[in-house]
């Protein structure tokens, strides 16, 4: 079990999202008041390709441990800085399988759909940051550390300090792929 360290939202398509005291998740849509709210894809580059595609990126979650790692490398990164809606602590987000469910607070549930694929906007925010959120595992495979994306199954309020409980899917688990 982990905790929520911070929550963020922005009504504009801005890279950084300001932290707030509470966000409200809406089932099938995302974060109320956030630019990425919607049934269909809201990320501008993806919407240009296919505006009818389902929105598998309704909620962006980043582990606070990534912020700690980046600060250790000299990057000034705080919750919401890289566009996440929910900053967690104590949950191995990158190690979750596709379909894992994150129970956030008392009632909200987010199903993990995949990894955030880091983009060059990271370098626009802090030069060299994109390389810092990419790594290699022991087998030489690319590791994307920029968080996970999910869809809202059950809505509700989410606040800093709320618990995060992980529910793994049945059957064989599929690793996360970029969405």
N, C-alpha and C positions, 0 to 999 in steps of 0.2 A: 504494500500500500504506500502510495506517495501523497504529496500535497500539491496544491496549486499555489504557486508563488506570486503570480501576477496574471491579470487579464487585460486585454487591449482590444481596441476597435477603432476603425476610421471610416467615415462615410465617403471619403475620397480614395481614389486609387493612388495612394501614397505608399512609398516603400516602408516607412516607419509608422507604427500605430501607437498612439498615446495610451498609456495605461489608465485604467479607470477603476473605480471601486467595485463594479459589478458589470457583467455582461449577461444578456439573456439569450439562451439558445432557443431556436425555433425549429421544431421537427421538420425535416425534409428541406430546410432552407439555409440554416447557418446562424450567424450571429446578428441579432437585431441591430440595425443601424450601421452595419459594416458594408463596405462597397462590394464584398464578395458574396453577399446574401443572394440566394436564388436557387431554383430547381435546376436551371441550366447553367453552364459554365459562365463565370463572371470575370475570370482572368483575361485581360484584354487581348493578349497574344493568342490565347487558345480560342477565344470567342471569334476572332477574325477568321480562324481556320474553319470552325464549325460552331455557330452560335446555338445549335440545337443539342449539342453534346450534354450529357448529364454533368452536374456539378459535383465532382468527386472531391473537391477542394473547398468545402463549405467552412471548415475550421482548420486552422494551422496551429499545430502544437510543437513547442520546442522545449527541450529539457534544459533546466537552469545550469546543469553541469556543463553544457556546451558554452554558455556564457562565461562560466568560471575558467574553462580551458582557453577560450579566446582572450579573456583578460590577462591570463598568464602569458600569452603571446604578445601582449601589448596593445590589443584592440579594446577600445572603449565600447562595449556592447552591454546593453541593459535590456530588461524585458520590453518587448514590443519593438525593439530597434530593428530587427530583421523581418518584421511584418507578421509575427505570430499573434494569434488571438489568446492563446493559453500558454503560460510558462509553467512547467511542472518541475518538481524536484522529487527524486527518489523513485522514478519510474524509468525503466530502460525502454524508452520509446522506440529506438532504432532496432531493438531486438524483438519487437512484437511481430506476430504474423499478421498477414492480411486478414481482416475480419475480426480482429480483437476488438472488444468493446471496452471503452473507458467510461466508468461511472464517475461523473464529475459532480461533487456536491451531493445534495439530497436526492435529486431526481433526474438530472440531465445525463444522457448517454450519447457518446460519439463512437461510431464504428470507424476504425482505421482503414483507409482505402489504399494508402501507399506513402511513399517518401516524397518529400519536397525535393525537386531537382534544383540544386543551386543555379542561380543565373548571374550574369555579369552585373546586374544591379548591385550585388554585394560589393563589387569593387568600386562602384560609384559612391557607395556609402562609406566604405573604408578601403583604400587601396590594398590589394593583396588578400582581402577577406575571403574571396571565392576559393582560393587555393587552401586557405586555412580550414574551410569547412568540407574539404575533400581529403580523403586519405586512402590508404591501402590496407587490406587485411593480410593475415599471414600467408595467404595464397596469392597475393598480388591483385586481388579483385578490388575494384573501386568501391569506396565507402562514402556515401553521402550522409553528412552529419547535420544538415540544415533542418531537421525536424520531420514530422509526419503530417499527413493530411487526413481529414475524416469527414464523414457526413453525420448529421444529427438525427439520431433515432428517436430520442425523447428530449423534449425541450425543458427549460427551466433556468433559474438563476445560477450563476457560477461566480464565486468570489475568491480572492486570495485567502489562503488558510483552509479552504474546503479540501476534503479528502479526494484522492483519486484511487479508484479500485479497478484492477484489470480483470476482465473476464475473457479467457481464451476460447476460441472457437473449437467445436468438436472436429474430430477427424484429423487427417494429416494436415499439418500447417504449411502454408505457402509463405515464403519470405516476402518482404516488402519490395516492391518495384516502384520506380518513379511514376507519379500520376500528374 
